[in-house]
Amino acid sequence: VQLMESGGGLVQPGGSLRLSCVTSRTTFSIDFLSWYRQAPGKERELVATIGRLGGTTYADSVKGRFTISREKTKNTVYLQMNSLQPEDTAVYYCNLGPWWGQGTQVTVSS
């Protein structure tokens, strides 16, 4: 199974980015998918998860600012990130069970 993230970049505080993760897994529509992030010197942390029926959960630090969603026809999961802050700076990873993407860098700085 391959996972390929995209959409990271440099953004000013208060800005927005949308991350995408395309998977080759054929059972995508019934999988749990998650976004994690890892900041320099910190452990990898769970950011958001979307379940089989579309239910979502979020880390407290991103609630109300980030939205996870999936587009089944494109085998893609998204992470819409609004009101970004410097503490959101990290490498963001897509996760599906035992499989991980390569990560995409998000940097929030003025």
C-alpha atoms as one frame of an Amber mdcrd trajectory, in Angstrom:
protein
   0.000   0.000   0.000   1.317   3.414  -0.946   0.414   6.706   0.678   1.476
   9.981  -0.922   1.029  13.298   0.882   1.097  16.737  -0.707   0.062  20.299
   0.053   2.570  21.343   2.668   4.480  24.586   2.537   5.254  27.877   4.218
   2.341  29.954   5.459   1.974  32.990   7.689   0.240  32.767  11.065  -3.507
  32.825  10.585  -3.230  31.293   7.130  -4.592  28.048   5.722  -3.332  24.963
   3.955  -4.986  21.810   2.685  -3.022  18.585   2.832  -3.902  15.657   0.596
  -3.047  11.970   0.905  -3.656   9.597  -1.976  -3.667   5.882  -1.226  -3.418
   2.879  -3.481  -5.429   0.721  -1.083  -8.519  -0.695  -2.770 -10.580  -0.839
   0.441 -10.027   2.856   1.072 -13.718   3.540   1.563 -13.907   1.399   4.702
 -10.544   2.190   6.241  -9.703   4.308   9.233  -7.317   7.033   8.135  -5.357
   9.424  10.268  -3.082  12.416  10.092  -0.146  12.640  12.474   2.506  15.293
  12.862   5.988  15.463  14.295   7.696  18.682  15.261  11.487  18.906  15.701
  12.549  17.334  18.959   9.057  16.072  19.734   7.262  12.767  19.474   4.845
  12.047  16.649   1.308  12.958  17.682  -2.130  12.084  16.363  -3.873  15.065
  14.790  -7.106  13.701  13.334  -8.837  10.447  12.360 -11.738   9.639  10.072
 -13.597   6.373  10.533 -15.416   4.002   8.226 -18.731   5.816   8.533 -17.201
   9.274   8.379 -16.935   9.928  12.085 -14.021  12.175  12.999 -11.857  12.820
  16.036  -9.309  15.552  16.630  -6.515  16.432  18.983  -7.590  19.159  21.403
  -4.936  21.458  20.007  -6.526  21.514  16.529 -10.260  21.259  17.299 -12.222
  23.951  15.539  -9.324  24.750  13.201  -8.599  21.515  11.306 -11.008  19.331
   9.354 -10.328  15.816   8.096 -12.355  14.473   5.180 -12.174  11.852   2.485
 -13.118  11.649  -1.168 -13.785   7.996  -1.892 -13.823   8.312  -5.673 -10.267
   9.645  -5.577  -8.949   7.419  -2.759  -7.890  10.634  -1.069  -8.030  11.941
   2.479  -7.660  15.646   3.186  -6.667  17.768   6.137  -7.952  21.323   5.895
  -5.950  23.478   8.279  -7.170  26.972   9.138  -5.942  29.614  11.571  -2.483
  28.083  11.499  -0.090  29.005  14.270   3.693  28.612  14.629   3.131  25.659
  16.965   1.509  23.805  14.062   4.897  23.670  12.346   5.754  20.010  11.808
   6.070  17.240   9.279   2.582  15.888   8.674   2.097  12.190   7.941  -0.810
  10.226   6.537  -1.449   6.892   8.255  -3.492   3.840   7.278  -3.013   0.903
   9.637   0.635  -0.174   9.399   1.339   2.069   6.426   2.742   5.601   6.463
   3.350   8.258   3.875   6.677  10.010   3.500   5.418  13.191   5.159   4.940
  16.772   4.039   6.486  19.780   5.767   4.249  22.521   7.124   5.961  25.666
   8.345   4.022  28.516   9.938   6.120  31.633  10.220   5.988  35.332   9.542
